[in-house]
Amino acid sequence: MVVDNYYWIAKAAACIGAGLAMGVGSIGPALGQGMIGAKACETLGKYPETANNVRLSMLLAMGFVESSAVYSLIIALLLIIFV
């Protein structure tokens, strides 16, 4: 009976930890993507002839920034599945 209660406490703690991992893990990428998009728009406004290079650079940078959010998603899923 006591062991069963500890299981549910551990499961609840894992779900709370998964929520925190996703919440904190998505703040940085969201800010980073906003800054990347803002700088790309500024550059396109000043130098419209560089649109292809700016677009390629922006998409690559967005992919690198998004990878940290994907890592936090994987950690959250592992917390929920294996506890």
N, C-alpha and C positions, 0 to 999 in steps of 0.2 A: 504493500500500500504506500509506504513512504517512498520507495524507489519510483513508483509510478508518478508521484507528485513531482519528484526531481526531474523526470523526463519532460514534463510539460513546462516546468520552469526553464529548463535548458532550451526547449523549442521556442518559447516566447522570447527568451534573450537572443536567440539566433535570428528571429524575425525582426526584432528591434534593431539588432546590429546590421542586418541586411538593409533595412530602411535607412539607417544612418549612413551606411557605406554608399548607397545610391545618392542620398541627399548631398553629402559632403563631396562625393566623387564627381558630381555633375556641376558643381559650382564653378570650378576652375575651367573646365572645357567650355562652358557657356560664356564665361567672360572672355576667354581666349578667342573663341570664334567671333564674338562681337567685335573685338579689337581688330582681328584680321579682316573682317568684312568692312569695317570703317576705314581702315587704311587703304584697302583695295579701291573703295569708292573715291577716296580723296585722290589717289594716284590716277584713277581713270578720269577724274574731273580735270586734273592738271595736264595729263599727257594721254589723250584719248587714242593716240596712235599705238600705244603699248598694250592694247586691250588683250591680245592673245597671250603675251608673256605674263601679264598680271593675273589673268584668269587661271593659267596653269599653275603659277606659284601659289595663288590663293587656294586652289583645290588641293594641292599637295599639303599645304600647311593645315588646312581643315582636317585632312585625313590623319595627320600626325596628332593634332590636338584631340580629335575624337577617340583616338586609341586609349587614352587614359579613362575616358568614360566607359568604354567597353570593358576595360580591366575591372573597374568597380562593379559593373554589371555581373561579370563572371564571378567575382568574389561574393557578391550578394546571392547569386544562384547557388554557389557551393555551400554557403552558410545555411540556406534553406533546405537544400537537398540532403546534406550529410549530417545534419544534427537531428 
